[in-house]
Amino acid sequence: MNTQQLNETISKTLTAWNIPGGAVAVAQGDEIFAQGYGVLKAGQPEAVNADTVFAIGSTTKAFTSALIGMLVDEGKLNWDDPVVKYLPDFQLYDDWVTNNVTVRDLLCHRLGLERAQKLYYHRGYDQREIMRRMRYLRPTSNFRTQFQYANQQYGVAGLLIEAVTGKSWDDFITERIFNALNMSRSFSGYDRITDHKNFAAPHAILDETYPAGVRFLGDQEPTDQFKIVHEPAGSIHTTANDLAQWLKALLQNGTPLIQPATFNELTTPQVVMQDVLNSELAPLAYLQPATHFWTYALGWWAMDYRGEKVLMHGGQMPGYNSAVAFFPQRKLALAVMVNVHQTLAHAALFYAISDILLDKQDRDWSSEFQMVAQGYMAQVKGQVDEMRLTRNPNLPPSIGFDSFDGTFSNDLYGEMTVTRKDDSLQLTYGVNTAILEHWQGDTFLAHWNLKAFLDDSMIAFSPDGKTMTLLNDRAEYKKV
């Protein structure tokens, strides 16, 4: 393993993307490499090392699917068992679909449901409540016809684990993966972290020139901790040294955690991605037209790269990004963690490190992904600027500001409250607030307090003020 080349490439990439701190783990054959880079917090001297804790977001999903695999090995459930067999209160919009959703369906994102991500920003809903609200999620495609990534079904998988074992997802993952692999600085959620000393602070670009969702390039500033807990879709906090142990298990076909046949099931494509350029993998697909197949297995994307099968997953959480990947036939694996909210640096490092390990270095991945990032930023800013040009702020609302006051309810998302605050309106949703800027007529633009993480939302009231529609979420709220 060429550690000098790895260090140079990783350091150069993190510097080019202005990332305060990162950590990388690599496993190749019997060799292990784990290293920290940069600092825990911008402007402060404490350095990141291989024991620094980062949040790894959705790379958690592969851990949750592995836990389900253990239960399959123990004969406690089967991949194709209906979910209602273990969770009788599981209910979706369509009764037939409800009764036919299997454990496998949950783990490969083919329920035909959108993400409903705003549910997670409420912060007052636990997994059981999110599952209860799934009955109000109208399907956006037919059951089992296409891949639609969403976090809520992994929350249901966590509840399945609880129903079958009598233990919480947190306790089960701690016992069966972290303790089993000696991952002593890995935690199922922020609330489980025993020592916050060597902990990477979250960062984001606060400059509002570009919408939050595309702030890939700019000055990174420390932000508040989101403190995500008990989330089978994405709340693991871990280190490069600990992830090296996970990578070793992946290269041993799941040993000592799960049987090889079960590991094979976890890493076998289950659903083909039909429209990759409009999916979570769009930046990768744009730069990789030579890829022959883009699929999802159980907690892993499965695709080919330079003629090799590769399993990969990215993870984002407010203030952090990560990627974990392995090439089963080549016995090599890697994990990347960075402490910034929006970036494509982890994707660039996935390819760059893979190229070093495969000895095929003919592309400057950091520069190519920066070009993609600049393209996204320009495109989205152009759309926002165009929207501003068509605005007529002098068009007054149909009723006075005071008439908009009140509590509005939506079956899926719950309640939002509108209150008059000085010369403007304020919206409250769970622990979050937004100032409503009058846009034109009965339309307002919500500027959320989570400016670093949440894009502004366009909100339209009915002329009588009795309904409110969040246009981004396509969700209508009725005044209570």
C-alpha positions as CSV (number, residue, x, y, z in Angstrom):
1,M,0.0,0.0,0.0
2,N,1.5,3.3,-1.1
3,T,0.8,5.3,2.1
4,Q,2.8,8.4,1.0
5,Q,0.7,8.7,-2.1
6,L,-2.5,8.2,-0.1
7,N,-1.4,11.0,2.4
8,E,-0.5,13.4,-0.4
9,T,-3.8,12.8,-2.4
10,I,-6.0,13.0,0.7
11,S,-4.3,16.2,2.1
12,K,-4.4,17.9,-1.3
13,T,-8.1,17.1,-1.8
14,L,-9.1,18.3,1.7
15,T,-7.2,21.5,1.2
16,A,-8.7,22.1,-2.2
17,W,-12.2,21.8,-0.8
18,N,-11.4,23.9,2.3
19,I,-12.3,21.1,4.7
20,P,-11.2,21.7,8.3
21,G,-10.9,18.0,9.3
22,G,-11.1,14.6,7.8
23,A,-10.1,11.0,8.5
24,V,-9.6,8.0,6.3
25,A,-9.3,4.2,6.8
26,V,-8.1,1.8,4.1
27,A,-7.9,-2.0,4.2
28,Q,-6.0,-3.9,1.5
29,G,-5.4,-7.6,2.0
30,D,-4.0,-7.8,5.5
31,E,-2.8,-4.2,5.5
32,I,-4.6,-1.5,7.5
33,F,-4.1,2.3,7.1
34,A,-6.0,4.8,9.4
35,Q,-5.1,8.5,9.5
36,G,-6.5,11.9,10.6
37,Y,-6.0,15.2,8.7
38,G,-6.5,18.8,9.6
39,V,-8.2,20.1,12.8
40,L,-11.3,19.3,14.9
41,K,-12.6,22.8,14.6
42,A,-11.7,25.6,12.2
43,G,-9.5,28.3,13.8
44,Q,-8.4,26.0,16.6
45,P,-5.2,24.0,16.8
46,E,-6.4,20.5,18.1
47,A,-5.6,18.0,15.3
48,V,-7.7,15.2,14.0
49,N,-6.3,11.7,14.5
50,A,-7.4,8.1,13.7
51,D,-9.4,8.1,17.0
52,T,-11.4,11.3,16.3
53,V,-15.1,10.8,16.3
54,F,-17.2,11.8,13.3
55,A,-20.9,11.4,12.5
56,I,-21.2,9.1,9.4
57,G,-24.9,9.6,8.4
58,S,-26.3,7.0,6.0
59,T,-23.3,4.8,5.9
60,T,-25.1,3.6,9.1
61,K,-27.6,1.7,6.8
62,A,-25.1,-1.1,6.0
63,F,-24.7,-1.7,9.7
64,T,-28.5,-1.9,10.2
65,S,-28.9,-4.3,7.3
66,A,-26.0,-6.5,8.7
67,L,-28.0,-6.7,12.0
68,I,-31.0,-7.9,10.1
69,G,-28.6,-10.5,8.5
70,M,-27.7,-11.8,11.9
71,L,-31.3,-12.3,12.7
72,V,-31.7,-14.2,9.4
73,D,-28.7,-16.4,10.4
74,E,-30.3,-17.1,13.7
75,G,-33.6,-18.1,12.1
76,K,-35.5,-15.3,13.8
77,L,-36.8,-13.8,10.6
78,N,-36.5,-14.2,6.8
79,W,-35.7,-11.6,4.1
80,D,-39.1,-12.1,2.5
81,D,-41.2,-12.2,5.6
82,P,-44.0,-9.5,5.6
83,V,-43.2,-6.6,8.0
84,V,-46.7,-6.9,9.5
85,K,-45.8,-10.3,10.9
86,Y,-43.5,-8.6,13.4
87,L,-45.0,-5.1,13.5
88,P,-48.8,-5.5,13.3
89,D,-49.3,-1.7,13.6
90,F,-47.2,-1.0,10.4
91,Q,-49.5,0.7,8.0
92,L,-49.0,2.4,4.6
93,Y,-51.4,4.4,2.4
94,D,-52.4,1.3,0.5
95,D,-53.6,-1.7,2.5
96,W,-52.5,-4.3,-0.1
97,V,-49.0,-2.8,-0.1
98,T,-49.0,-2.7,3.7
99,N,-49.6,-6.5,3.9
100,N,-47.0,-7.3,1.2
101,V,-44.0,-5.2,2.2
102,T,-41.2,-7.5,3.2
103,V,-38.0,-7.0,5.2
104,R,-36.1,-7.0,1.9
105,D,-38.3,-4.3,0.5
106,L,-37.5,-2.0,3.4
107,L,-33.8,-2.4,3.0
108,C,-33.6,-1.8,-0.8
109,H,-35.8,1.3,-1.1
110,R,-38.6,0.0,-3.4
111,L,-41.7,1.0,-1.5
112,G,-42.6,3.8,-3.9
113,L,-42.5,6.4,-1.2
114,E,-40.8,9.8,-1.1
115,R,-38.3,10.8,1.6
116,A,-40.5,13.1,3.7
117,Q,-37.2,14.4,5.1
118,K,-38.8,17.3,7.0
119,L,-40.2,14.8,9.5
120,Y,-36.6,14.4,10.8
121,Y,-36.2,18.1,11.4
122,H,-39.2,18.2,13.8
123,R,-37.0,16.5,16.4
124,G,-40.1,15.5,18.5
125,Y,-41.0,12.3,16.6
126,D,-39.4,9.0,17.6
127,Q,-39.1,6.0,15.2
128,R,-42.5,4.6,16.2
129,E,-44.2,8.0,15.5
130,I,-42.5,8.3,12.2
131,M,-43.6,4.8,11.3
132,R,-47.2,5.7,12.4
133,R,-47.1,8.8,10.1
134,M,-46.0,6.7,7.1
135,R,-49.7,5.8,6.5
136,Y,-50.2,9.3,5.2
137,L,-47.3,9.2,2.7
138,R,-49.0,9.0,-0.7
139,P,-47.0,6.8,-3.1
140,T,-45.0,8.6,-5.8
141,S,-44.5,5.4,-7.8
142,N,-45.8,1.9,-7.8
143,F,-44.7,-0.7,-5.2
144,R,-41.5,-2.5,-6.3
145,T,-41.3,-0.8,-9.6
146,Q,-38.4,1.5,-8.9
147,F,-35.7,2.7,-6.5
148,Q,-36.7,5.6,-4.3
149,Y,-34.3,6.4,-1.5
150,A,-35.9,7.2,1.9
151,N,-34.8,7.0,5.5
152,Q,-38.0,6.1,7.1
153,Q,-37.9,2.4,6.1
154,Y,-34.6,1.9,7.9
155,G,-36.3,3.3,11.0
156,V,-38.9,0.5,10.5
157,A,-36.0,-2.0,10.2
158,G,-34.8,-0.7,13.6
159,L,-38.2,-1.4,15.1
160,L,-38.2,-4.9,13.6
161,I,-34.9,-5.6,15.4
162,E,-36.5,-4.4,18.6
163,A,-39.6,-6.5,18.0
164,V,-37.6,-9.7,17.3
165,T,-34.8,-9.3,19.9
166,G,-36.5,-7.4,22.7
167,K,-33.5,-5.0,22.6
168,S,-33.3,-1.5,21.2
169,W,-31.4,-1.0,17.9
170,D,-28.8,1.0,20.0
171,D,-28.2,-1.9,22.4
172,F,-28.2,-4.5,19.7
173,I,-25.7,-2.7,17.4
174,T,-23.4,-1.9,20.4
175,E,-23.4,-5.5,21.5
176,R,-23.3,-7.3,18.1
177,I,-21.1,-5.1,16.0
178,F,-19.2,-2.4,18.0
179,N,-18.3,-4.8,20.9
180,A,-17.8,-7.8,18.6
181,L,-15.3,-5.9,16.4
182,N,-13.6,-4.0,19.3
183,M,-14.9,-0.7,17.9
184,S,-14.5,1.0,21.3
185,R,-15.0,4.6,20.1
186,S,-18.2,3.9,18.1
187,F,-21.6,5.0,19.2
188,S,-25.2,4.5,18.0
189,G,-26.0,8.1,18.5
190,Y,-24.9,11.4,20.0
191,D,-26.4,10.6,23.3
192,R,-24.3,7.5,23.7
193,I,-20.9,9.3,23.3
194,T,-19.0,8.8,26.5
195,D,-16.2,11.3,25.9
196,H,-16.5,14.4,23.7
197,K,-12.9,15.4,23.9
198,N,-11.6,14.0,20.6
199,F,-14.7,14.9,18.5
200,A,-14.8,16.6,15.1
201,A,-17.0,19.8,15.2
202,P,-19.6,20.2,12.4
203,H,-19.0,22.9,9.8
204,A,-21.1,24.6,7.1
205,I,-20.8,27.5,4.7
206,L,-23.0,30.3,6.1
207,D,-22.6,32.7,3.2
208,E,-26.1,32.8,1.7
209,T,-25.0,33.7,-1.9
210,Y,-26.1,30.1,-2.8
211,P,-28.9,28.0,-1.3
212,A,-27.9,25.7,1.5
213,G,-28.3,22.6,-0.6
214,V,-25.5,23.5,-3.0
215,R,-23.0,25.3,-0.9
216,F,-20.1,23.0,-2.0
217,L,-17.4,25.6,-2.1
218,G,-16.6,28.5,0.3
219,D,-15.5,29.3,3.8
220,Q,-16.4,26.7,6.3
221,E,-17.6,27.8,9.7
222,P,-18.4,25.8,12.9
223,T,-22.1,25.2,13.5
224,D,-24.2,23.8,16.3
225,Q,-24.4,20.0,16.8
226,F,-27.5,18.5,15.4
227,K,-27.2,15.7,18.1
228,I,-28.8,12.9,16.1
229,V,-29.8,9.9,18.2
230,H,-31.4,6.4,17.8
231,E,-31.6,6.5,14.0
232,P,-31.0,3.2,12.2
233,A,-30.8,5.1,9.0
234,G,-28.0,7.4,10.0
235,S,-26.9,8.1,13.6
236,I,-23.6,6.2,14.0
237,H,-20.6,8.2,15.3
238,T,-17.2,6.5,14.8
239,T,-13.5,6.9,14.1
240,A,-11.1,5.9,11.3
241,N,-9.5,3.2,13.6
242,D,-12.9,1.7,14.3
243,L,-14.0,1.8,10.7
244,A,-10.9,-0.1,9.8
245,Q,-12.3,-3.0,11.9
246,W,-15.6,-2.8,10.0
247,L,-13.7,-2.8,6.6
248,K,-11.8,-5.9,7.7
249,A,-15.1,-7.7,8.4
250,L,-16.4,-6.6,5.0
251,L,-13.3,-8.0,3.3
252,Q,-13.8,-11.3,5.2
253,N,-17.3,-11.7,3.7
254,G,-18.9,-10.6,7.0
255,T,-16.8,-12.8,9.3
256,P,-17.1,-12.9,12.3
257,L,-20.5,-11.1,12.2
258,I,-22.6,-13.0,9.7
259,Q,-22.5,-16.1,7.5
260,P,-20.9,-15.7,4.0
261,A,-24.2,-16.7,2.3
262,T,-26.0,-13.9,4.2
263,F,-23.3,-11.4,3.4
264,N,-23.7,-12.4,-0.3
265,E,-27.4,-11.6,0.0
266,L,-26.6,-8.2,1.5
267,T,-24.3,-7.3,-1.3
268,T,-26.3,-8.7,-4.3
269,P,-28.2,-6.1,-6.4
270,Q,-31.9,-6.0,-5.6
271,V,-33.2,-3.1,-7.5
272,V,-31.9,-1.4,-10.7
273,M,-31.7,2.4,-10.6
274,Q,-33.6,3.7,-13.7
275,D,-32.8,7.3,-13.6
276,V,-29.3,7.7,-12.0
277,L,-28.8,11.3,-13.3
278,N,-31.8,12.4,-11.1
279,S,-30.8,10.4,-8.1
280,E,-28.5,10.7,-5.0
281,L,-25.7,9.4,-7.2
282,A,-26.1,12.0,-10.0
283,P,-22.6,13.6,-9.5
284,L,-21.0,10.2,-9.7
285,A,-23.0,9.1,-12.7
286,Y,-22.2,12.4,-14.5
287,L,-18.5,11.7,-14.3
288,Q,-18.8,8.0,-14.9
289,P,-20.8,7.4,-18.1
290,A,-18.7,4.2,-18.5
291,T,-20.4,2.5,-15.5
292,H,-22.4,-0.5,-16.8
293,F,-24.8,-0.9,-13.9
294,W,-26.1,1.2,-11.0
295,T,-28.1,-0.8,-8.5
296,Y,-29.0,-1.0,-4.8
297,A,-28.4,-4.1,-2.7
298,L,-29.4,-4.2,1.0
299,G,-27.8,-1.1,2.6
300,W,-25.3,-0.7,-0.2
301,W,-25.1,0.8,-3.7
302,A,-23.7,-1.9,-6.0
303,M,-22.1,-0.9,-9.2
304,D,-19.0,-1.4,-11.4
305,Y,-15.8,0.7,-11.5
306,R,-13.0,0.0,-13.9
307,G,-14.3,-3.5,-14.5
308,E,-14.6,-4.3,-10.8
309,K,-17.7,-4.8,-8.7
310,V,-17.8,-2.2,-5.9
311,L,-20.2,-1.7,-3.0
312,M,-20.4,1.8,-1.8
313,H,-22.6,4.1,0.4
314,G,-22.4,7.8,1.2
315,G,-23.6,9.5,4.3
316,Q,-24.6,13.0,5.2
317,M,-25.7,14.5,8.5
318,P,-25.9,18.2,9.3
319,G,-22.2,19.2,9.4
320,Y,-20.7,15.9,8.2
321,N,-20.2,13.7,5.1
322,S,-18.8,10.2,4.7
323,A,-18.3,7.4,2.2
324,V,-17.5,3.7,2.7
325,A,-16.7,1.4,-0.2
326,F,-15.2,-2.0,-0.8
327,F,-14.2,-4.1,-3.8
328,P,-15.0,-7.7,-2.8
329,Q,-13.0,-9.5,-5.5
330,R,-9.9,-7.3,-4.9
331,K,-10.0,-7.4,-1.1
332,L,-9.7,-3.7,-0.7
333,A,-11.9,-1.3,1.2
334,L,-11.9,2.4,2.2
335,A,-13.8,4.8,4.4
336,V,-13.7,8.6,4.3
337,M,-15.1,11.1,6.9
338,V,-15.1,14.9,6.7
339,N,-16.6,17.5,9.1
340,V,-18.4,19.7,6.6
341,H,-22.1,19.8,5.6
342,Q,-22.1,20.1,1.8
343,T,-19.2,18.8,-0.3
344,L,-18.3,16.3,-3.0
345,A,-14.8,15.8,-1.6
346,H,-15.8,12.5,-0.1
347,A,-16.9,11.3,-3.5
348,A,-13.7,12.6,-5.1
349,L,-11.7,10.7,-2.4
350,F,-13.6,7.5,-3.0
351,Y,-12.5,7.5,-6.6
352,A,-9.0,8.8,-6.0
353,I,-8.2,6.3,-3.2
354,S,-9.7,3.5,-5.3
355,D,-7.4,4.5,-8.2
356,I,-4.3,4.4,-6.0
357,L,-5.3,1.0,-4.7
358,L,-6.1,-0.3,-8.2
359,D,-3.0,1.3,-9.6
360,K,-5.0,3.2,-12.3
361,Q,-4.3,6.9,-11.8
362,D,-5.3,8.8,-14.9
363,R,-7.8,11.4,-13.6
364,D,-7.8,14.3,-11.2
365,W,-11.0,13.5,-9.3
366,S,-10.9,16.5,-7.0
367,S,-10.8,18.9,-10.0
368,E,-13.5,17.0,-11.8
369,F,-15.9,17.0,-8.9
370,Q,-15.2,20.7,-8.2
371,M,-16.3,21.3,-11.8
372,V,-19.5,19.4,-11.1
373,A,-20.0,21.4,-7.9
374,Q,-19.5,24.7,-9.7
375,G,-22.1,23.6,-12.3
376,Y,-24.7,22.7,-9.7
377,M,-24.1,25.9,-7.8
378,A,-24.5,28.0,-11.0
379,Q,-27.6,26.1,-12.1
380,V,-29.4,26.4,-8.8
381,K,-28.5,30.0,-8.3
382,G,-29.7,30.7,-11.8
383,Q,-33.1,29.2,-11.0
384,V,-33.3,31.2,-7.8
385,D,-32.3,34.4,-9.6
386,E,-34.9,33.8,-12.3
387,M,-37.6,33.3,-9.6
388,R,-36.6,36.6,-8.0
389,L,-36.9,38.4,-11.4
390,T,-40.6,37.2,-11.7
391,R,-41.4,38.4,-8.2
392,N,-43.9,41.3,-7.6
393,P,-43.4,42.2,-3.9
394,N,-45.9,45.1,-4.3
395,L,-48.8,42.6,-4.8
396,P,-50.4,42.6,-1.3
397,P,-51.8,39.5,0.4
398,S,-55.6,39.0,0.2
399,I,-55.9,39.5,4.0
400,G,-54.0,41.3,6.7
401,F,-50.9,39.6,8.3
402,D,-52.9,39.1,11.6
403,S,-55.4,36.9,9.8
404,F,-52.6,34.3,9.0
405,D,-52.0,33.6,12.7
406,G,-52.9,30.2,13.9
407,T,-52.0,26.5,14.0
408,F,-52.0,24.6,10.7
409,S,-52.1,20.8,10.6
410,N,-51.0,18.1,8.1
411,D,-51.6,14.4,8.7
412,L,-48.1,13.4,7.7
413,Y,-45.9,16.2,9.0
414,G,-48.0,17.3,12.0
415,E,-48.6,20.9,13.2
416,M,-47.0,24.2,12.2
417,T,-47.9,27.5,14.0
418,V,-47.9,30.9,12.4
419,T,-47.5,33.9,14.7
420,R,-47.2,37.7,14.1
421,K,-43.7,38.9,15.1
422,D,-43.2,42.7,14.7
423,D,-43.6,43.5,11.0
424,S,-43.4,39.9,9.9
425,L,-44.7,36.4,10.4
426,Q,-42.9,33.5,12.2
427,L,-43.5,29.9,11.5
428,T,-42.8,27.2,14.2
429,Y,-42.3,23.5,13.4
430,G,-41.2,21.3,16.2
431,V,-38.0,22.8,17.6
432,N,-37.5,24.9,14.4
433,T,-38.6,28.4,13.5
434,A,-38.7,30.4,10.3
435,I,-39.2,34.0,9.5
436,L,-41.7,34.4,6.7
437,E,-40.7,37.1,4.2
438,H,-43.6,38.4,2.1
439,W,-42.9,37.3,-1.5
440,Q,-46.0,38.4,-3.4
441,G,-49.7,38.1,-3.0
442,D,-50.4,35.2,-0.6
443,T,-47.0,33.7,-1.0
444,F,-44.2,33.9,1.6
445,L,-40.6,32.7,1.7
446,A,-39.6,30.9,4.9
447,H,-36.1,31.5,6.1
448,W,-35.4,28.7,8.6
449,N,-33.3,29.1,11.7
450,L,-31.2,26.2,10.4
451,K,-29.8,28.4,7.7
452,A,-26.7,26.3,7.2
453,F,-28.7,23.1,6.6
454,L,-32.2,23.9,5.4
455,D,-33.1,25.6,2.1
456,D,-35.7,28.4,2.3
457,S,-39.2,27.1,1.7
458,M,-41.9,28.8,-0.5
459,I,-45.2,28.9,1.3
460,A,-48.6,29.7,-0.3
461,F,-51.7,30.6,1.7
462,S,-55.2,30.4,0.4
463,P,-56.9,33.8,0.0
464,D,-59.0,33.2,3.1
465,G,-55.9,32.1,5.1
466,K,-57.4,28.8,6.0
467,T,-54.9,26.6,4.2
468,M,-51.1,26.8,3.8
469,T,-49.1,24.8,1.3
470,L,-45.4,24.2,1.6
471,L,-44.6,24.0,-2.1
472,N,-41.2,22.3,-1.7
473,D,-42.8,19.4,0.3
474,R,-46.0,19.4,-1.8
475,A,-47.8,19.4,1.6
476,E,-51.1,21.2,2.4
477,Y,-51.8,22.3,6.0
478,K,-55.3,23.2,7.2
479,K,-55.9,25.7,9.9
480,V,-57.0,24.0,13.1
